[in-house]
């Protein structure tokens, strides 16, 4: 990221790069997590002994797609917010460190003049 800033990339380019990577990972995690949760839920309802009337109500209520969608969207939003906050803090710290390096390199007094 520091190299991109040094070569003149804008904040929006760097944020887009970081948020894009986060979105890809969050979508992959949501899809795999929903699939694993659905499979685990089906196995759990078939493994646990329940009366036949309870099995139909439990499987319809607890394995509804709305629950999976809401959970995935919530975790996706948390991942994006965390990534955005981290990216902004990293960009600000990189800009500050580059400015400090430039200032210290150009503000040194000429040693030969002393």
C-alpha positions as CSV (number, residue, x, y, z in Angstrom):
1,X,0.0,0.0,0.0
2,X,2.9,2.4,0.7
3,X,4.3,1.8,-2.7
4,X,0.9,2.6,-4.3
5,X,0.7,5.8,-2.3
6,X,4.3,6.7,-3.2
7,X,3.5,6.2,-6.9
8,X,0.5,8.6,-6.6
9,X,-2.6,6.4,-6.3
10,X,-5.6,8.1,-4.8
11,X,-7.3,7.1,-1.6
12,X,-10.3,5.9,-3.6
13,X,-8.1,3.5,-5.6
14,X,-6.6,2.0,-2.5
15,X,-9.9,1.8,-0.7
16,X,-11.4,0.1,-3.7
17,X,-8.6,-2.4,-3.8
18,X,-9.0,-3.2,-0.1
19,X,-12.8,-3.2,0.0
20,X,-12.8,-5.4,-3.2
21,X,-10.6,-8.0,-1.5
22,X,-12.8,-7.9,1.6
23,X,-16.0,-8.3,-0.4
24,X,-14.6,-11.4,-2.3
25,X,-13.5,-13.0,1.0
26,X,-16.8,-12.1,2.8
27,X,-18.9,-13.5,-0.1
28,X,-16.9,-16.7,-0.2
29,X,-17.2,-17.1,3.6
30,X,-20.9,-16.4,3.5
31,X,-21.6,-19.0,0.8
32,X,-19.5,-21.6,2.5
33,X,-20.8,-20.8,6.0
34,X,-24.4,-20.9,4.9
35,X,-23.9,-24.3,3.2
36,X,-22.1,-25.7,6.2
37,X,-24.7,-24.4,8.6
38,X,-27.5,-25.8,6.5
39,X,-25.9,-29.2,6.3
40,X,-25.2,-29.2,10.1
41,X,-28.8,-28.1,10.8
42,X,-30.2,-30.9,8.7
43,X,-27.9,-33.5,10.3
44,X,-28.8,-32.2,13.8
45,X,-32.5,-32.4,13.2
46,X,-32.2,-35.9,11.8
47,X,-29.8,-37.0,14.6
48,X,-31.8,-35.7,17.6
49,X,-34.8,-37.8,18.4
50,X,-38.0,-35.7,18.2
51,X,-41.6,-36.6,17.8
52,X,-42.8,-36.5,14.2
53,X,-44.9,-33.4,14.8
54,X,-42.0,-31.4,16.2
55,X,-39.6,-32.4,13.4
56,X,-41.7,-30.8,10.7
57,X,-42.1,-27.5,12.7
58,X,-38.4,-27.4,13.8
59,X,-37.0,-27.9,10.3
60,X,-39.4,-25.3,8.8
61,X,-38.7,-22.6,11.4
62,X,-35.0,-23.0,12.1
63,X,-33.7,-23.7,8.6
64,X,-35.5,-20.9,6.8
65,X,-33.6,-19.1,4.1
66,X,-34.4,-15.7,5.8
67,X,-32.3,-16.6,8.8
68,X,-29.3,-17.6,6.7
69,X,-29.7,-14.5,4.5
70,X,-29.9,-12.2,7.5
71,X,-27.0,-13.7,9.3
72,X,-24.9,-13.6,6.2
73,X,-25.8,-9.9,5.5
74,X,-25.0,-9.0,9.0
75,X,-21.6,-10.6,9.0
76,X,-20.9,-9.1,5.6
77,X,-21.7,-5.6,6.8
78,X,-19.5,-6.1,9.8
79,X,-16.6,-7.3,7.6
80,X,-17.0,-4.3,5.2
81,X,-17.1,-1.8,8.1
82,X,-14.1,-3.3,9.8
83,X,-12.1,-3.3,6.5
84,X,-13.1,0.3,5.7
85,X,-12.0,1.5,9.1
86,X,-8.7,-0.4,8.9
87,X,-8.0,0.8,5.4
88,X,-8.6,4.4,6.3
89,X,-6.3,4.2,9.3
90,X,-3.6,2.5,7.2
91,X,-3.9,5.1,4.5
92,X,-3.6,8.0,6.9
93,X,-0.6,6.4,8.7
94,X,1.1,5.8,5.3
95,X,0.5,9.4,4.2
96,X,1.9,10.7,7.5
97,X,5.0,8.5,7.4
98,X,5.7,9.5,3.8
99,X,5.3,13.2,4.6
100,X,7.6,12.8,7.6
101,X,10.2,11.0,5.5
102,X,10.1,13.8,2.9
103,X,10.3,16.5,5.5
104,X,13.2,15.0,7.3
105,X,15.1,14.4,4.0
106,X,14.6,17.9,2.7
107,X,14.8,19.8,6.0
108,X,18.3,18.7,7.0
109,X,20.8,21.5,7.1
110,X,23.6,21.3,4.7
111,X,26.5,19.8,6.6
112,X,29.1,21.4,4.4
113,X,27.9,24.9,5.3
114,X,28.8,24.4,9.0
